[in-house]
Amino acid sequence: MVFGIGSLSGGFVKLNALFPPIIAVAAASLRWFVASSASEMVLAALPVPVEKVPFLVAASLPALIFISGLLPIMGLAAAKPDGYDNRHPRLMKTAESLMPKYPLNFRLQSAHNNTIEMVAMAAPAFFVAHALGLNQLLFAKLSVLLLLVRLVYIPLYALDSDAARTTAFVMGAFSIFSIGFGAIFPSTVLTLFGIAAQA
């Protein structure tokens, strides 16, 4: 199988040539967002005060899981001649059943699965940040960034844009790491991302 130059698929050398720039772009984007007026504008647009933003994001993540789970189901209901078989939902969404005939639905299912995994990563980090008192403004900005990149991640996955999707994934992971470890080691971890401990 041949993969394009913009794809992360391929051998060890190609993967390791393309992944470091993605890490650099993700880290720079995280630093930019936290320091920029864009993050302030996003926070101001939300219907809750800054100290409640991480809770709003945490409450929104299960809804994102639910919605992302509906996308492949509705796609299959529309695309398959006999519709969606809700008696055997797990069989309907296996790689073997989706990849050959319904690759878009397979990518949507994969985005859903990854969203569930991301929420499992975020939950302990949010707990640590709340329990240890990560700076409220910084916690809010990183939480919003996590939600924004996860909202972008799903269409990027559906469009089969693996380099852009991976960049969004890494940005989300860096947000989670900054939230959790930043609360434990603020002067060390946050500095790695160029974030002031009291953003």
C-alpha positions as CSV (number, residue, x, y, z in Angstrom):
1,M,0.0,0.0,0.0
2,V,1.3,3.5,-0.9
3,F,0.7,6.4,1.4
4,G,0.9,10.1,0.5
5,I,3.7,12.4,1.8
6,G,1.2,14.1,4.2
7,S,0.2,10.8,5.8
8,L,1.8,9.5,8.9
9,S,1.3,5.9,7.7
10,G,4.5,4.2,6.5
11,G,7.8,2.9,7.9
12,F,9.7,3.8,11.0
13,V,11.9,6.4,9.3
14,K,8.9,8.3,7.8
15,L,6.9,8.2,11.0
16,N,9.9,9.5,13.0
17,A,10.6,12.2,10.4
18,L,7.0,13.5,10.5
19,F,6.0,13.1,14.1
20,P,8.5,15.6,15.7
21,P,7.1,18.5,13.7
22,I,3.6,17.5,14.8
23,I,4.8,17.6,18.4
24,A,6.4,21.0,17.9
25,V,3.3,22.5,16.2
26,A,1.0,21.1,18.9
27,A,3.2,22.5,21.7
28,A,3.5,25.9,20.0
29,S,-0.3,26.0,19.4
30,L,-1.0,25.2,23.0
31,R,1.4,28.0,24.1
32,W,-0.1,30.4,21.7
33,F,-3.7,29.7,22.7
34,V,-3.0,30.1,26.4
35,A,-1.2,33.4,25.9
36,S,-3.5,34.8,23.3
37,S,-6.6,37.0,23.5
38,A,-8.4,34.2,21.6
39,S,-8.6,32.2,24.7
40,E,-9.9,35.2,26.6
41,M,-12.6,35.7,24.0
42,V,-13.7,32.0,24.1
43,L,-13.9,32.1,27.9
44,A,-15.9,35.4,27.8
45,A,-18.4,33.8,25.3
46,L,-19.2,30.8,27.6
47,P,-22.3,31.0,29.8
48,V,-20.4,30.3,33.1
49,P,-17.7,32.1,35.1
50,V,-14.0,31.1,34.6
51,E,-13.9,29.0,37.7
52,K,-16.7,26.8,36.3
53,V,-15.3,26.4,32.8
54,P,-13.5,23.1,33.6
55,F,-16.7,21.7,35.1
56,L,-18.6,22.8,32.0
57,V,-16.0,21.1,29.8
58,A,-16.1,17.9,31.9
59,A,-19.9,17.8,31.8
60,S,-19.8,18.3,28.0
61,L,-17.4,15.4,27.3
62,P,-20.0,12.7,27.9
63,A,-22.3,14.5,25.5
64,L,-19.5,14.6,22.9
65,I,-19.1,10.8,23.4
66,F,-22.8,10.3,22.9
67,I,-23.0,12.5,19.7
68,S,-19.8,11.0,18.2
69,G,-21.3,7.5,18.8
70,L,-24.5,8.5,16.9
71,L,-22.6,9.6,13.8
72,P,-21.5,6.1,12.6
73,I,-24.9,4.6,13.5
74,M,-26.8,7.2,11.5
75,G,-24.2,6.8,8.7
76,L,-24.7,3.1,8.5
77,A,-28.5,3.5,8.7
78,A,-28.3,5.8,5.7
79,A,-25.7,3.9,3.7
80,K,-26.5,0.2,4.2
81,P,-29.2,-1.2,1.9
82,D,-30.8,-3.0,4.9
83,G,-30.1,-0.1,7.4
84,Y,-28.7,-0.4,10.8
85,D,-29.1,-3.6,12.9
86,N,-29.5,-2.5,16.4
87,R,-29.8,-6.1,17.6
88,H,-26.1,-6.6,16.8
89,P,-24.5,-3.1,17.2
90,R,-21.0,-4.3,18.0
91,L,-21.0,-6.6,14.9
92,M,-22.2,-3.7,12.8
93,K,-19.2,-1.5,13.8
94,T,-16.3,-3.9,13.6
95,A,-13.3,-3.0,11.4
96,E,-14.0,-6.1,9.3
97,S,-17.6,-5.1,8.5
98,L,-16.9,-1.4,8.0
99,M,-13.6,-1.0,6.3
100,P,-14.3,-2.6,2.9
101,K,-17.6,-1.0,2.1
102,Y,-18.0,1.9,4.6
103,P,-14.7,3.5,5.3
104,L,-16.2,6.8,6.3
105,N,-18.3,5.1,8.9
106,F,-15.3,3.2,10.1
107,R,-13.4,6.5,10.6
108,L,-16.4,7.9,12.5
109,Q,-16.5,4.9,14.7
110,S,-12.7,5.2,15.3
111,A,-13.2,8.9,16.2
112,H,-15.9,7.8,18.7
113,N,-13.7,5.1,20.2
114,N,-10.8,7.6,20.6
115,T,-13.1,10.2,22.2
116,I,-14.0,7.6,24.9
117,E,-10.3,6.9,25.4
118,M,-9.6,10.7,25.7
119,V,-12.2,11.2,28.3
120,A,-10.7,8.4,30.3
121,M,-7.3,10.2,30.1
122,A,-8.8,13.6,31.0
123,A,-10.8,12.6,34.0
124,P,-7.9,11.9,36.4
125,A,-6.1,15.0,35.2
126,F,-9.1,17.2,35.9
127,F,-9.4,15.6,39.4
128,V,-5.8,16.3,40.2
129,A,-6.0,19.9,38.9
130,H,-9.1,20.6,40.9
131,A,-7.9,18.8,44.1
132,L,-4.5,20.6,44.0
133,G,-5.8,24.0,42.9
134,L,-4.4,24.6,39.5
135,N,-4.7,28.3,38.7
136,Q,-8.4,28.8,37.7
137,L,-7.7,30.8,34.5
138,L,-5.1,28.4,33.3
139,F,-7.3,25.4,34.1
140,A,-10.2,27.1,32.2
141,K,-8.0,27.9,29.1
142,L,-6.5,24.4,28.9
143,S,-10.0,22.8,29.4
144,V,-11.5,24.9,26.6
145,L,-8.6,24.1,24.3
146,L,-9.1,20.4,25.0
147,L,-12.8,20.6,24.1
148,L,-12.1,22.7,21.0
149,V,-9.4,20.3,19.6
150,R,-11.7,17.3,20.3
151,L,-14.5,19.0,18.4
152,V,-12.2,19.5,15.4
153,Y,-10.7,16.0,15.8
154,I,-13.9,14.2,14.7
155,P,-14.3,15.9,11.3
156,L,-10.6,15.6,10.7
157,Y,-10.8,11.9,11.3
158,A,-13.9,11.6,9.1
159,L,-12.0,13.5,6.3
160,D,-9.1,11.0,6.6
161,S,-6.6,13.9,7.3
162,D,-4.3,11.8,9.5
163,A,-1.5,14.4,10.0
164,A,-4.0,17.2,11.0
165,R,-6.0,14.7,13.1
166,T,-2.8,13.6,14.9
167,T,-1.9,17.2,15.6
168,A,-5.3,17.8,17.2
169,F,-4.9,14.6,19.2
170,V,-1.4,15.7,20.4
171,M,-2.7,19.2,21.3
172,G,-5.5,17.5,23.4
173,A,-3.0,15.2,25.1
174,F,-0.7,18.1,25.9
175,S,-3.6,20.0,27.3
176,I,-4.4,17.0,29.6
177,F,-0.8,16.6,30.6
178,S,-0.6,20.3,31.4
179,I,-3.8,20.2,33.5
180,G,-2.7,17.2,35.6
181,F,1.0,17.5,35.9
182,G,0.9,21.2,35.9
183,A,-1.1,21.1,39.1
184,I,1.6,18.8,40.7
185,F,4.7,20.4,39.3
186,P,3.7,23.9,38.1
187,S,7.2,25.4,38.0
188,T,8.5,22.5,36.0
189,V,5.8,21.1,33.7
190,L,4.1,24.3,32.7
191,T,7.5,25.8,31.8
192,L,8.0,22.9,29.3
193,F,5.1,24.3,27.4
194,G,6.1,27.9,27.9
195,I,3.1,28.5,30.1
196,A,3.4,30.8,33.1
197,A,2.1,29.0,36.3
198,Q,-0.2,31.9,36.9
199,A,-1.5,32.5,33.3
